[in-house]
Each structure stands twice: as C-alpha cells, then as structure tokens.
Amino acid sequence: MHALMTRFPRAGEVRWIGLRPARDVPMREVGVVEAQAGGGLAGDRYQGGSGKRGITLIQAEHLPVIAALSGHAAIAPATLRRNLVVSGIALAALRGNRFRIGDVLLEGTDACDPCSRMEDALGPGGYNAMRGMGGLCARILEGGALRVGDAVEWVGT
C-alpha cells in the first residue's frame, strides 16, 4: 500500500495565486508571492498565523464540478477563497505528506473544508456543492518564492 500511496503519475502545476490582505475584502490575483516559513504568504491576512493553515490550495479540476453543482457556468478562482489553484496532482494525496512548489517546502495538514461564506459566494447550496472538494491546508516548512507555473511535486512523509 505504501508504494501505491507514494507514486504520482506526474507533477502538478500552479495555475493561479491569490491573496486576501484583510477580512471581507476581495482576493487579489498575483503572479508571484513570498512564502514565509512557519507563517503564510506575504500580503495575505493569514501571513502571521500559526502555520497549520499557512497556505490553502484547491484543484483546478474541481472548479468546473463545483460550478456545475452550484448552478454556474464557471467560477473564478478568487470566489473560492484559496491561495493557490493547482492542476495535475491529487491534493488529497498530499495530506500528511511533504511536497515542494518551486523552492518552497510544504506539508499538507488538513482538508480545507468550505465555510458558510460559500452560500453567499455560490448561492443557496454552495456549501454542499463544495464539500469534499475544498482543497488542502498546508504548513510552510521552508520559505521562498511561489510562482504561477511552478511544479507541485511530492517529496515524502
């Protein structure tokens, strides 16, 4: 089983980066951001947090499914309030594991479950439309720059 859980068909890729500088303000799309070890992303409201939720990620492949389940043709990444949108790698498989994005070393800590704000963002039923596809929270172990286009690669446990 260990061999199955440590084998990935390919690396993923960062498709979008967003920051929310304060509570109740729209996310701001950026092309590059500095990840701070033990904290969060420079310019994000959680940058000085405990680190367990230093960064949030969601799979690009889930955006069309969430859109369909909530009755939308498409959903902008900022609507879902995650810092990174990645494609090509199963984020659920990175929970409890270390992975690298560019020069940054991360550890997947928990599922990033949706919050009640998804009802406002997506409409009635938005919370349930996103359940199971909210993404991953991660701790930043080694800081550095994160860029759109960076590879997302499993490192180990």
Secondary structure, DSSP 8 states (H G I E B T S, - for coil): -HHHHT--SS-EEEEEEEE--STTS--EEESEEEE-TTS-BTTSTTTTS-STTSEEEEEGGGHHHHHHHTT-S---GGGGT-SEEEESS-GGGGBTSEEEETTEEEEEEEE----THHHHHH-TTHHHHHTT-S-EEEEEEE-EEEETT-EEEEEE-
